[in-house]
Amino acid sequence: MKENKKKQIKIELKEEVAQGHYVNLPIVGFSQAEFILDFIKVIPGISKADVKSRMIMSPMHTKNLLLLLNAKLKEYEKKFGKIQSPKKEIESQNIKLPDDVLPN
């Protein structure tokens, strides 16, 4: 009988990545093949904002991210209390990404 051995992946966190970026505006776009997640820092009173990071993920990995975030939010709220939701529901942002920025 075969043993089910889990392979371990060594994850390296480089110093420049470990610093992270503060972002307060996520924008999500998608094509049939992938989801594009842009993370933006908006500063009040300034009319321009830069994308600090872009992640491109398959639909399956995006779904896994959603499940993981939901689980972590539940853990957080259990430990620190309920997070107050925005008063207004978030509507889908109808932002059309130019075709030349989409990978597929």
Secondary structure, DSSP 8 states (H G I E B T S, - for coil): --------------HHHHT-----EEEEEE-SS-EEEEEEE--TT-S--EEEEEEEE-HHHHHHHHHHHHHHHHHHHHHH------SS----------GGGS--
